[in-house]
Amino acid sequence: MTRWFFGASVWALIVVTLAPAQGADPLSHRDDLNTTDRAKAASVLVLPNDFSKAELFEPMAGGAGTSKKRINRDAFSHSNSNLTFEEEQTFKVGNGLFKKMWASSPSSTLASDGLGPLYNARSCQGCHLKDGRGRPPRPGEEAVSLFLRLSIPPQTAAHLAALETKELLSIPEPTYGGQFQAFAVPGLPAEGRFDISYQDIIVSLKGEEDVVLKKPVYALRDLGYGDMHPGTLISPRVAPPMIGLGLLQAIHAGDIEALADPHDLDGDGISGKVSYVRDPNTGDLVIGRFGWKASNPTIRSQTAGAFSGDIGIGSPDKPAPWGDCTEAQQNCREMPHGDQEHLGPTEAPDPVLDLVTFYSENLAVPLRRNVDSPEVLRGKQLFHDVGCASCHRPKYVTSRHAENPAHRFQLIWPYTDLLLHDMGEDLADGRPVGDATGREWQTPPLWGIGLTETVNDHTRFMHDGRAQSLLEAVLWHGGEAAMARDKVTNMEPADRKALIAFLESL
């Protein structure tokens, strides 16, 4: 039998003697692949049972697009290595717009005004610094790369109907909208500020000192538009890293659905479920892949939402020039805006949204490091043995029908199933969004996680940055991941160290 593996840019043929395959085709749902392609893909997607050496092509976490450039603060800011010359130019123009600082209207910089009137940052890079991971504010800082989502429980039959049909995924707070904006243009009050206090949670580790986890508690103050609804639900979010997003978008929908087990029929304690959302262009129900609760189906929809909610900039997909200003904030809606007919119908007209979307789709995943280290290999085995790989699914072969040829038929290693999981009460925000309950979060990709300190000068993880190290991030896991977490707390110290070394290699 012939077995195929995907390399840096081509499939490399390796002939080995194997018993004939038994049972049903595990990739029968892959309507983008012919029989030969399915055999190639199936051969490389088998999870390892030999941890004495790295798997073939394991260093190439982002397939042929993996960045092999020097690891430094710019490690998350390189383009996919397999872009064409013309695409590289488009990427660079998109990078300039991603960094662009927007100004309030009216402004002498006619193509750069329209900021706000309420906002969280003045640029995309303001939250995604160096295209990396956000964090909570340090003492004395204002929160920029961490903000608060807002919603209320449904109050009317119309609310219930909108949630049922997924016209809406949550009901915005009537006055403050779906996002709490801590900044405003001159002449307008911001929505307010928030403070963070912490509650200690003690976790015991076998053979080591106890770990003190800090559970954040958020308190709003200086509200600029009156009291909030008494039932307001608040959820903090840090900006996630930008690398590999186009490849996640290129994962075949059937591969994600095949991993779902919402009723835990296999009895392994893991009951991941798909988040289905409305496609903003067609209205069809499709898989949500982006956002902490998997509430956006495409990078373009995520980008348009960020332009509107984070910066207050209208785009063709979300044209309102006042961003998240509600009808109750009429003075906000009446502020000058940046719509200019001679430049286009919105504050960020096409091709601005197109270019920023392309940039966001093509930030490369860095080359893995230390994949052959005995300690890393030991940590990888432990990662699989304790069950981490049940949710942090290591690898996929992307769709041959991906929109960008650079993303097609690539063996990638993101370590996510893109599904929603119950993560326990300590991580719960109590705020449902679409199919996600108040205890559920999407499994975040792990690729690049070991470079967080190099790129962003911090080691803060989880949806709100509460974990101060990779070990703390593991210890915060509960719910479906509680069994795996407990196995980690009961490990010998050397094994725990090896597990962290593996995570740092990603």
C-alpha positions as CSV (number, residue, x, y, z in Angstrom):
1,M,0.0,0.0,0.0
2,T,1.2,3.5,-0.7
3,R,1.1,6.2,2.0
4,W,1.4,9.9,1.2
5,F,2.5,12.8,3.4
6,F,2.2,16.5,2.9
7,G,5.5,18.5,2.9
8,A,6.4,22.1,2.6
9,S,5.0,22.5,-0.9
10,V,4.3,19.0,-2.4
11,W,3.1,15.6,-1.4
12,A,6.1,13.4,-0.9
13,L,5.6,9.7,-1.8
14,I,6.7,7.2,0.8
15,V,6.2,3.5,0.1
16,V,5.6,1.4,3.2
17,T,4.1,-2.0,3.7
18,L,0.7,-1.8,5.5
19,A,-2.2,-4.0,6.0
20,P,-5.2,-3.1,3.9
21,A,-7.4,-0.4,5.4
22,Q,-10.4,-1.7,7.4
23,G,-13.8,-0.2,8.0
24,A,-15.5,2.8,6.5
25,D,-13.7,5.7,4.9
26,P,-13.1,8.2,7.7
27,L,-13.1,11.1,5.3
28,S,-16.2,10.1,3.3
29,H,-17.7,13.5,4.0
30,R,-14.8,15.2,2.1
31,D,-16.7,16.1,-1.1
32,D,-13.7,18.2,-2.2
33,L,-11.4,15.2,-2.4
34,N,-11.2,12.3,-4.8
35,T,-10.4,8.8,-3.6
36,T,-6.6,9.3,-4.0
37,D,-6.7,12.6,-2.1
38,R,-8.7,11.1,0.7
39,A,-6.2,8.3,1.1
40,K,-3.4,10.8,1.3
41,A,-5.2,12.9,3.8
42,A,-6.3,10.0,6.0
43,S,-2.7,8.7,6.2
44,V,-1.3,11.9,7.7
45,L,-4.2,12.6,10.0
46,V,-3.8,9.5,12.1
47,L,-2.9,10.5,15.7
48,P,0.6,9.3,16.7
49,N,1.4,6.2,18.8
50,D,5.2,6.6,18.5
51,F,6.5,9.5,20.6
52,S,10.2,8.7,20.2
53,K,10.5,11.2,17.3
54,A,8.6,14.0,15.7
55,E,6.0,13.3,13.0
56,L,6.8,14.0,9.4
57,F,6.3,17.7,8.5
58,E,5.4,18.5,12.2
59,P,7.6,21.7,12.2
60,M,5.5,23.1,9.3
61,A,2.6,24.1,11.5
62,G,1.0,26.2,8.8
63,G,1.6,23.9,5.9
64,A,3.4,25.4,2.9
65,G,2.7,28.9,4.2
66,T,4.6,28.4,7.4
67,S,7.0,31.3,8.2
68,K,10.7,30.3,8.6
69,K,11.8,33.8,9.4
70,R,13.8,34.7,12.5
71,I,11.8,34.4,15.7
72,N,11.5,37.8,17.3
73,R,8.8,40.3,18.1
74,D,7.6,40.2,14.5
75,A,7.1,36.5,14.5
76,F,3.3,36.8,14.1
77,S,3.5,39.6,11.4
78,H,4.8,37.7,8.4
79,S,2.8,36.7,5.4
80,N,2.1,33.2,4.3
81,S,5.2,32.0,2.5
82,N,3.3,30.6,-0.4
83,L,1.6,33.8,-1.6
84,T,2.2,35.0,-5.1
85,F,4.1,38.3,-5.7
86,E,0.8,40.1,-6.3
87,E,-0.7,38.7,-3.2
88,E,2.3,39.8,-1.2
89,Q,1.7,43.3,-2.4
90,T,-2.0,43.1,-1.4
91,F,-0.9,41.8,2.0
92,K,1.4,44.7,2.6
93,V,-1.3,47.3,1.7
94,G,-3.6,45.5,4.1
95,N,-1.0,45.7,6.8
96,G,-0.8,49.4,6.4
97,L,-4.6,49.7,6.8
98,F,-4.5,47.3,9.8
99,K,-2.1,49.7,11.5
100,K,-3.9,52.8,10.3
101,M,-4.9,55.3,13.1
102,W,-8.4,56.6,12.6
103,A,-9.3,60.2,13.5
104,S,-12.5,61.8,14.6
105,S,-14.6,63.7,12.1
106,P,-14.3,66.2,10.7
107,S,-10.6,65.9,10.0
108,S,-8.0,67.1,7.5
109,T,-7.1,63.5,6.9
110,L,-10.2,62.9,4.7
111,A,-9.6,59.2,4.2
112,S,-8.9,58.5,7.8
113,D,-11.7,60.1,9.7
114,G,-14.9,58.5,11.1
115,L,-13.5,57.2,14.4
116,G,-16.2,56.3,16.9
117,P,-18.0,58.3,18.1
118,L,-17.6,55.6,20.8
119,Y,-14.7,53.2,20.5
120,N,-12.2,50.8,22.2
121,A,-9.2,51.4,20.0
122,R,-8.1,53.7,17.2
123,S,-6.7,50.9,15.0
124,C,-6.9,47.2,14.5
125,Q,-3.3,46.9,15.8
126,G,-4.4,48.8,18.9
127,C,-6.0,45.6,20.1
128,H,-3.9,43.0,18.2
129,L,-0.5,44.5,19.0
130,K,2.1,42.9,16.7
131,D,-0.8,40.7,15.5
132,G,-0.7,38.9,18.8
133,R,-2.6,38.3,22.0
134,G,-4.2,41.0,24.1
135,R,-4.0,41.2,27.9
136,P,-5.7,42.8,30.9
137,P,-4.6,46.3,31.7
138,R,-1.6,46.7,34.0
139,P,-1.9,48.9,37.1
140,G,-2.5,52.5,36.0
141,E,-3.3,51.6,32.4
142,E,-6.6,51.9,30.5
143,A,-8.0,48.7,29.0
144,V,-7.4,48.6,25.3
145,S,-6.9,45.0,24.2
146,L,-9.5,43.7,26.7
147,F,-13.1,44.9,26.5
148,L,-16.5,43.9,27.8
149,R,-19.3,42.3,25.8
150,L,-22.8,43.2,26.9
151,S,-26.3,41.6,26.5
152,I,-29.5,41.0,28.4
153,P,-31.8,38.0,28.7
154,P,-34.6,38.0,26.1
155,Q,-37.4,40.3,27.4
156,T,-40.1,39.9,24.7
157,A,-41.5,37.4,22.2
158,A,-39.7,39.3,19.5
159,H,-36.4,38.8,21.3
160,L,-37.1,35.1,21.7
161,A,-38.0,34.8,18.0
162,A,-34.8,36.6,17.0
163,L,-32.7,34.2,19.1
164,E,-34.6,31.2,17.8
165,T,-34.0,32.0,14.2
166,K,-30.5,33.4,14.9
167,E,-31.3,36.7,13.4
168,L,-29.5,37.8,16.7
169,L,-27.1,35.7,18.8
170,S,-27.7,37.8,21.9
171,I,-29.9,40.8,22.9
172,P,-27.9,44.0,23.2
173,E,-28.1,46.1,26.4
174,P,-30.8,48.7,25.5
175,T,-28.6,51.8,26.2
176,Y,-25.0,50.6,25.9
177,G,-25.4,48.1,23.0
178,G,-23.4,44.9,22.6
179,Q,-20.0,46.3,23.6
180,F,-18.8,48.6,26.4
181,Q,-16.7,51.4,24.9
182,A,-14.3,53.1,27.2
183,F,-13.4,55.9,24.8
184,A,-15.2,58.6,22.9
185,V,-14.4,61.4,20.5
186,P,-14.2,65.0,21.8
187,G,-17.5,66.4,22.9
188,L,-19.0,63.1,23.8
189,P,-18.8,61.1,27.1
190,A,-17.4,57.6,27.0
191,E,-19.6,54.8,28.1
192,G,-17.6,54.5,31.3
193,R,-14.7,52.6,32.9
194,F,-14.4,49.3,34.7
195,D,-12.2,48.0,37.5
196,I,-10.9,44.5,38.0
197,S,-10.5,42.8,41.4
198,Y,-9.4,39.3,42.0
199,Q,-10.5,36.3,44.1
200,D,-7.9,33.7,45.0
201,I,-8.4,30.0,44.1
202,I,-5.8,27.6,45.5
203,V,-4.8,24.6,43.4
204,S,-2.6,21.9,44.9
205,L,0.0,20.2,42.7
206,K,1.7,16.9,43.4
207,G,5.3,17.4,44.5
208,E,5.2,21.2,44.2
209,E,3.9,24.3,46.0
210,D,0.3,25.3,45.6
211,V,-0.7,27.6,42.8
212,V,-2.8,30.6,43.5
213,L,-5.2,31.3,40.6
214,K,-6.6,34.9,40.4
215,K,-10.3,34.9,39.4
216,P,-11.2,38.4,38.0
217,V,-14.3,40.3,39.1
218,Y,-15.4,43.2,37.0
219,A,-17.1,46.4,38.3
220,L,-18.4,49.1,36.0
221,R,-18.1,52.8,37.0
222,D,-18.5,56.3,35.7
223,L,-21.3,55.3,33.4
224,G,-21.8,58.0,30.8
225,Y,-25.4,57.3,29.8
226,G,-27.3,56.3,32.9
227,D,-28.0,53.0,34.6
228,M,-27.7,49.7,32.7
229,H,-30.6,47.2,32.5
230,P,-30.6,45.3,35.9
231,G,-30.2,42.0,34.1
232,T,-27.1,43.0,32.1
233,L,-24.7,40.1,31.4
234,I,-21.1,41.1,31.1
235,S,-18.3,39.1,29.4
236,P,-14.7,40.2,29.2
237,R,-12.7,39.3,26.1
238,V,-9.0,39.8,25.1
239,A,-7.9,40.1,21.5
240,P,-6.8,36.7,20.2
241,P,-3.7,36.2,18.0
242,M,-4.2,36.7,14.3
243,I,-1.9,33.9,12.8
244,G,-3.3,31.1,10.6
245,L,-6.9,32.5,10.4
246,G,-7.2,31.8,6.7
247,L,-6.2,28.2,7.2
248,L,-8.8,27.8,9.9
249,Q,-11.3,29.2,7.5
250,A,-10.2,26.6,4.9
251,I,-10.9,23.6,7.2
252,H,-13.7,21.6,5.6
253,A,-17.0,22.0,7.4
254,G,-17.4,18.2,7.5
255,D,-14.2,17.8,9.4
256,I,-15.5,20.0,12.2
257,E,-18.9,18.4,12.2
258,A,-17.3,14.9,12.3
259,L,-15.6,15.8,15.6
260,A,-18.8,17.0,17.3
261,D,-20.4,14.8,20.0
262,P,-22.9,17.1,21.7
263,H,-24.6,14.2,23.7
264,D,-21.3,12.4,24.5
265,L,-22.4,9.3,22.7
266,D,-18.9,7.8,22.9
267,G,-18.9,8.3,26.7
268,D,-15.5,9.9,26.9
269,G,-16.8,12.9,28.8
270,I,-16.2,15.3,25.9
271,S,-19.3,16.7,24.3
272,G,-18.1,19.4,21.8
273,K,-20.8,21.0,19.7
274,V,-20.8,23.1,16.5
275,S,-21.8,26.7,16.7
276,Y,-24.1,27.5,13.8
277,V,-24.7,31.1,12.8
278,R,-26.2,33.0,9.9
279,D,-24.0,33.8,6.9
280,P,-24.4,37.6,6.7
281,N,-24.5,37.5,2.9
282,T,-26.7,34.5,2.2
283,G,-28.6,34.1,5.4
284,D,-27.8,30.4,5.4
285,L,-26.8,28.6,8.6
286,V,-23.1,27.9,8.6
287,I,-20.4,27.0,11.1
288,G,-19.1,29.8,13.3
289,R,-15.3,29.6,13.5
290,F,-14.1,32.9,14.9
291,G,-14.5,34.7,18.2
292,W,-14.3,33.3,21.7
293,K,-17.8,31.8,21.4
294,A,-17.5,31.0,17.7
295,S,-20.0,33.6,16.7
296,N,-18.6,34.7,13.3
297,P,-18.5,32.4,10.2
298,T,-15.8,34.2,8.2
299,I,-12.8,36.5,8.7
300,R,-14.5,39.2,6.7
301,S,-17.5,39.1,9.0
302,Q,-15.2,39.2,12.1
303,T,-13.3,42.1,10.5
304,A,-16.4,44.1,9.7
305,G,-17.7,43.6,13.3
306,A,-14.4,44.8,14.7
307,F,-14.4,47.9,12.5
308,S,-17.9,48.7,13.8
309,G,-17.7,47.7,17.4
310,D,-14.1,48.3,18.3
311,I,-13.3,51.4,16.2
312,G,-16.7,52.7,15.3
313,I,-16.0,52.6,11.5
314,G,-18.7,51.8,9.0
315,S,-17.9,49.3,6.2
316,P,-20.0,47.8,3.3
317,D,-20.9,44.9,5.6
318,K,-21.8,47.1,8.6
319,P,-22.4,50.5,7.1
320,A,-23.7,52.4,10.2
321,P,-21.2,55.3,10.7
322,W,-22.0,55.5,14.4
323,G,-20.8,51.9,15.2
324,D,-22.3,50.5,18.4
325,C,-24.1,53.7,19.4
326,T,-27.7,52.8,20.2
327,E,-31.0,54.7,19.6
328,A,-30.8,55.6,23.3
329,Q,-27.5,57.4,22.6
330,Q,-29.0,59.9,20.1
331,N,-26.3,62.5,20.7
332,C,-23.8,59.9,19.7
333,R,-25.6,59.2,16.5
334,E,-25.8,62.8,15.7
335,M,-22.0,63.4,15.9
336,P,-20.1,64.1,12.6
337,H,-19.2,61.0,10.7
338,G,-16.7,60.0,8.1
339,D,-19.0,59.0,5.2
340,Q,-17.7,60.9,2.1
341,E,-19.4,60.2,-1.2
342,H,-16.4,60.9,-3.3
343,L,-14.4,58.2,-1.4
344,G,-17.1,55.6,-1.2
345,P,-20.4,54.9,0.4
346,T,-19.0,54.1,3.9
347,E,-16.2,55.2,6.2
348,A,-14.1,52.2,5.2
349,P,-15.4,51.5,1.7
350,D,-14.1,48.7,-0.4
351,P,-11.3,47.9,-1.1
352,V,-10.4,48.8,2.6
353,L,-12.4,46.0,4.1
354,D,-11.2,43.6,1.4
355,L,-7.6,44.5,2.0
356,V,-7.7,44.2,5.8
357,T,-9.6,40.9,5.4
358,F,-6.9,39.6,3.1
359,Y,-4.2,40.6,5.5
360,S,-6.0,38.9,8.4
361,E,-6.4,35.7,6.3
362,N,-2.7,35.5,5.4
363,L,-0.7,36.0,8.6
364,A,1.7,33.1,8.7
365,V,2.1,30.5,11.5
366,P,5.7,30.4,12.6
367,L,7.9,27.3,12.3
368,R,7.6,24.9,15.3
369,R,10.7,24.8,17.5
370,N,12.4,21.9,19.4
371,V,10.1,19.3,17.9
372,D,12.9,16.6,18.4
373,S,13.7,17.5,22.0
374,P,13.2,14.5,24.2
375,E,11.5,16.6,26.8
376,V,9.1,18.1,24.2
377,L,8.4,14.6,22.8
378,R,7.6,13.4,26.3
379,G,5.3,16.4,26.9
380,K,3.6,15.7,23.6
381,Q,2.9,12.1,24.7
382,L,1.5,13.4,28.0
383,F,-0.7,15.9,26.1
384,H,-2.2,13.0,24.2
385,D,-2.3,10.6,27.2
386,V,-4.2,12.9,29.5
387,G,-6.8,13.8,26.8
388,C,-5.8,17.3,25.8
389,A,-5.9,16.3,22.1
390,S,-9.6,15.4,22.5
391,C,-10.4,19.1,22.1
392,H,-7.1,20.6,21.0
393,R,-7.2,18.4,17.8
394,P,-3.7,18.5,16.4
395,K,-4.0,18.5,12.6
396,Y,-6.2,18.8,9.5
397,V,-5.8,18.8,5.7
398,T,-7.6,21.9,4.4
399,S,-10.2,21.9,1.7
400,R,-9.3,21.8,-2.0
401,H,-12.1,24.3,-2.5
402,A,-10.6,27.0,-0.2
403,E,-11.0,30.5,-1.8
404,N,-7.3,31.2,-1.8
405,P,-5.1,28.7,-3.5
406,A,-2.4,29.2,-0.9
407,H,-4.8,27.7,1.7
408,R,-5.8,24.6,-0.3
409,F,-4.9,21.0,0.6
410,Q,-2.5,22.0,3.3
411,L,-1.5,19.8,6.3
412,I,-1.8,22.2,9.2
413,W,-1.4,21.8,13.0
414,P,-3.6,24.3,14.8
415,Y,-4.5,22.2,17.9
416,T,-8.2,23.0,18.0
417,D,-11.5,21.3,17.1
418,L,-13.3,24.7,16.6
419,L,-16.1,23.4,18.7
420,L,-17.9,24.7,21.8
421,H,-17.2,23.0,25.2
422,D,-18.5,23.4,28.7
423,M,-15.4,24.7,30.6
424,G,-16.9,24.7,34.1
425,E,-18.2,27.2,36.5
426,D,-14.9,29.0,37.3
427,L,-14.6,30.0,33.6
428,A,-18.3,30.6,33.0
429,D,-19.3,34.1,32.1
430,G,-23.0,33.3,32.4
431,R,-23.7,35.0,29.0
432,P,-25.2,32.8,26.2
433,V,-24.3,33.7,22.6
434,G,-26.0,31.8,19.9
435,D,-25.4,28.0,20.5
436,A,-22.9,28.8,23.3
437,T,-24.2,28.6,26.8
438,G,-22.8,30.8,29.6
439,R,-20.4,27.9,30.5
440,E,-19.2,27.2,26.9
441,W,-16.2,28.5,25.0
442,Q,-14.7,27.6,21.6
443,T,-11.4,25.6,21.8
444,P,-8.8,28.2,20.9
445,P,-5.9,27.2,18.5
446,L,-2.6,26.6,20.3
447,W,-0.2,27.2,17.4
448,G,2.1,30.0,18.3
449,I,1.2,30.0,22.0
450,G,4.7,29.5,23.1
451,L,5.8,32.7,21.4
452,T,3.4,35.0,23.3
453,E,6.0,36.4,25.6
454,T,8.4,37.0,22.6
455,V,5.8,38.8,20.6
456,N,3.7,40.5,23.2
457,D,5.9,40.8,26.3
458,H,3.4,38.9,28.5
459,T,2.2,35.4,29.3
460,R,-1.5,36.0,29.9
461,F,-4.0,33.4,28.5
462,M,-7.6,32.4,28.4
463,H,-10.5,34.5,27.1
464,D,-9.9,37.3,29.6
465,G,-6.2,36.9,30.2
466,R,-6.7,35.6,33.7
467,A,-4.0,32.9,33.5
468,Q,-0.6,34.3,34.1
469,S,1.3,31.3,32.7
470,L,0.7,28.2,30.5
471,L,0.5,26.1,33.6
472,E,-2.2,28.4,35.0
473,A,-4.1,28.2,31.7
474,V,-4.2,24.4,32.1
475,L,-5.3,24.6,35.7
476,W,-8.2,26.9,34.8
477,H,-9.8,24.1,32.7
478,G,-12.9,22.6,34.2
479,G,-16.2,21.1,33.0
480,E,-15.4,18.7,30.2
481,A,-11.7,19.3,30.7
482,A,-11.7,18.6,34.5
483,M,-10.5,15.1,34.2
484,A,-7.5,16.1,32.0
485,R,-6.7,19.0,34.4
486,D,-6.7,16.7,37.4
487,K,-4.3,14.3,35.7
488,V,-2.0,17.3,35.2
489,T,-2.2,18.3,38.9
490,N,-1.3,14.7,39.9
491,M,1.6,14.4,37.6
492,E,5.2,14.1,38.8
493,P,6.8,17.6,38.6
494,A,9.2,16.5,35.8
495,D,6.2,15.3,33.7
496,R,4.4,18.6,34.2
497,K,7.5,20.4,33.1
498,A,7.7,18.3,30.0
499,L,4.0,19.1,29.2
500,I,4.7,22.8,29.4
501,A,7.8,22.4,27.3
502,F,5.6,20.9,24.6
503,L,3.2,23.8,24.8
504,E,6.1,26.2,24.6
505,S,7.3,24.5,21.4
506,L,4.0,25.2,19.6
